[in-house]
Amino acid sequence: MIFACGERWTNPAVMLVATDLLDLEHLMAFAIPQARECHARLLLLHVIPAAAGFSSDPAGRPCYDPASAVECAAKTLHPWVSLARDAGIDCHAIIREGIPVQQIYAAVRQFHVDRILIGTRSRGKLTRLLLGSVAEQVLRSVPLPVITVGPEAHLPVSGSHDKQVVLHATKLREASRPSAVLACRIAAAKNARLVLLHVLPPQDQLSHRGLPSSIDSATLFELRTLAVESNAEGGLDVPIESRIAHGNPSIEILATAADLSASLIILGATRHSTMQTLTHDHTIYRVLAHARCPVLTLREDNIVTAENGDLESVEFQL
């Protein structure tokens, strides 16, 4: 299945915040500025697992009463909806019952969502594993830009006059081109500088493999070519810097982002890196968990660039 990324991925008209309610304060700190910047409609989605509707009667017998869970969720969401509306954002709360990732998928289709925001894990001990599982399944199954806000992410320091930096870590293969073009477009929309980063193995490993010492210059040429082509495809003139690092990919990506005070990290995720179980040793998981800014991931295995995306043609893999 092929899905086209277009202008609405750069400037989303509809953004969906998938929340477990415990992470609302952290997520909304990022969602409200993004929605205001893009003039996007904001949807706050909370999914109540079926088990949450069970309680006990006075005799201790289990009874199914989802109404109380819905009422509690509505009360929690209401002040955030009001806050967003006070900021001039069209915002609505959606409460559904069922399997979280399936309900997220259904909402994406129903409301023609262009971008999803989600936390990497909850701050609550009891729901940490569940939320991590939901975030992972969303990354696996939804061929849309997904912005994850990890526990270490924070907003840029207010009053800073430095130009924003968008960091795009690329593996430099043909499938990486769509995410590079999207990174270029997002940088243009933010009036930001774009940095393309490619991480090579440590120097001693290159020598051990017998790889030529000219690999750095060849890689730098590829990065610069990608930069020129990404600008050309979008009809843009974004300032793009090309960088090469040697070492562990997740460490180098996080270190570069911190050094640049990046406001956004963009990662292209292939089926190999997202469709398998994410563990603490995978690059994407580590970056999502420890980045000091939001991370946008985009599945590259089923995307081509085009002017307009057709949400109705998307076949989500659950």
N, C-alpha and C positions, 0 to 999 in steps of 0.2 A: 504494500500500500504506500502511496506517495501523497504527501501533504505539502501544500505550498505555503511558504512564509511570505507575507506581504507587509504593506504599510501598517496594518493594524497590530502587527507584532511589535513594531517600533513604537507606535503611539496607540496603545490599546484603548478601545472604546469601552470595554467592559473588563473589569478586574475582579477576580474572586479571591477572597481571603478564607482559607479553610482553617478553622480554629477549633481547639478543644476547650475554649473558654479560659483556660489557665494562662494561655499565651497571648491573650488579646492586647494587653498593654504593650508588649514587646512588638507584636506584628503591626499594630496600628500606628506606631511611631514611624514606620516605613511606608505603610499603605496609604495614609492620608497625603503625605507629600507627593507620592507617585501619582495618585489619582488626581490631585490638584494640578500637577505639572502637565498631565496628559488630557485633562478635562474628561476623565473617564468616569463611568458609572462604577460604583463600588458595591459589591455584594459580600455580605458576611455570612458564611455558611457554617453551621454547626450540625453535625450528625450525631444523633443519639443512638448508640448501640442498643439492640433489642434488650439486652440484659439490664440496661439502666432503667427500664420501665418496670422492673420487678421490685416489690416491697413486701413487707409482712403485715398481715392483719393483727388485731390484738391477740389472737390465739397463736401467733407465730407462723401461720400458714402463708406461703408465698402467694401474692396476687399481682396481677399485671395492671399497672396504672401509669401509662406514659404521660398523662396530662400534667402531673406534677413536675416531671423532668422537662417537658416543653415549657411550662410556666417559669421554671427556674432559669432555663436558657434564655428565654425572652427577656426576663428582667436583667440578666447579665449583659445581653447584647444592646439593649435599648440605649443606655447612655453613650455607647460608642457610635451608634447610628446618629444620635443627636449631635455628637461632637463633629462627626464628618459633615453633617448637613449644615452646621454652623459655619464650617469652613467653605461652604458653597459647593459641596459635593453631593451628587445624587446617590444616596446610600440606602440600602435596604438589608434587612436581616432575613435569612432563610433558615428554618429549622426543619430537619428531616430525620427520619428514623430508618435504621438499616445498617448495611455494611458501608463504612465511610468512603472507601475508594469508589464504590459503585455509585454512591450518591453524589460524590464530587464529579464523576464522569457524567451523570445525568444532568447535573446543573450546568456543566460546561456546554453540553449540547443544547439544553433548553434555552439558556440565556446568551448563547453565542459569545462565550468568554474568550478573551484574547490572551490573558495572562493569569497565572495562579500564584498566589503568595501562600507559603506554608512554613511552619516552624520545623526545625530538624528534630527536635525532641521537646517534650514538656518539662517544665520545672518541677512538676509533681512526681514523686517517686512512683506512685501507683500507675500512672499513665505514661511513663517515659517510654516503656517498651512498645506500647500500643501506638503512640504517636510516631515513634521512629518507624514502625512498620507501615503506617499510613503514608508517611512522607516517601518512603522507599517505593511503595507501590505506585504512587502518583508519578514519581520519576520514571518508573518502568513503563507505565501504560499510557501516559498522556503526551501526545506529540505536539505540545504547545510549550512556549517558554514558561518555565517554572522558576520562580524566585524563592529560594529558601533563605530564611533568616535564622541563623544559628544563635546560640546563647551568648557568643562573644561579639556579635555584630552590634555596631553602634552608629549613630548618625554622625555625619561630619561636624566638626567643631563650627558652631555658628559664628558668622563674622569673618570667616576665612575668605580671602579674595583670590586665593590660588585657583587656577583652572582645575576642574574636576578631571580625574583620570579613570578611564575604563580599562581594565586589564583583561585581555583575552588570551588564555592559554590554549595553544593549538598543537595538534599532533602532526600537522603538515601532511595531510593526505587528501585525496579528492573529496571524501565525505566531509571534510572539515570546512569546505568552502561556504556552505550556507550559514554556519554559525559565525564565520568571519565577516560575511556580508552583513548579518544582523548586528554584530558588534560595531561595525562601521556606522551603520544607520543609527544605532542607539547613541553612540558617541556624538554624532552630528546633532541629534535631537537634544542632547544635554549640553551642547557646545563644549564638549570635553575632549581631552587628548586621549588617543587610543594607543595602548601599548600591546604589541603582539609578542608573546613569550613562547619559546619552545625549549623544553628541557631535554638535554642529552645525558647519556650515562656519564658517570664520573670519568675523568681523564684516564685514570689507571685502567678502567674497564675497557675504554676505547683502545688503549695500547695493547691490552691483553688479547682483544679480539682482532688485532691487526688492522684496525680501521685507519685510514689515512689522516694525517694531521690537518689536512685541508677541509675536514668535515665541517668545522665551524664556519668557514667562509662560504662553503656551499649551502649550509643551512641558512645563513644570514641572507644569501641571495634569494633563497626560496621564500623567506619571510617577507623580504622587500617586494618580491613579485606578487605575493599574496596581498600585500597592502595596496599596491597599485591597482590590482585587478578588483579588489573589494571596493575601493573608491570609485573605480570606473563603472562597475556594475550598478552602483547606487547613484551615479551621477553626482558624486560628492567630492569634497576636497578637505577631508578630515586630516589633521596632523597625526601621523602614525609613526611611532617609534618601534623598531624591531630589536628584540633582546634575545640572547641565548644564555642559558644557565646550564651548569653541570651538577648532577646529583639526584637526590630523590625528588620526583616530580611534585608531590604534595608539599614538601618542605620548601622547595624553591618557589612554588606558586604563592604560598602563604607569606614567605619572606619578601618576595617582590611586591606583593600587594601592600604589605605593611610599610615597606620602604617608600612606596609611591603614595601612601595614604589613599589608595584606590577607593572610589565610592561604589564600585560594582566590579565583580569578577564574573566573566562569562566563560563557561565551559561547554564544549561540544561533547555530548555523551553518545558513544556508539552502543549498539546492542550488546557487545561483549562486556562493556564496563557497567551497564545498568541493568541488563536482563538477568545477570547472575546475582546471587545474594551478595549484598554489599557488606563488607566487613571492615574492621578498623584498618586493614592493610591496603584498602583500595584508595587510589588517589582522590576520586570524587568524594567518597565518604569523609575522608580526613579534611578536605577543603571545606565541605559543607559544615562540618562540626566545629571547625576552629577559625573560620574566616572572620575578620573584624568588620566586614561589610557584607551586604547581601550577595548571594551567588545566583546567577541565572544559568540554568542548564537547559540545553536544547538537544533532543535526540537527533542524531545526524543520519541514522541508518534508513530513514524513510522520508526525507525532505528534499524538495527542490525549490529553487527560488522562483518567485513569480510576483506579480503585482498585487494579487488579491488571493487570500486564503478562503477556501470553501469549507466551513465547519461541518456542513451536512455530509461531506464526502469522507470525513474522518472515520476510520475504523479503529477504535481504541482497543488495546489488547489488555484484558484483565486476567 
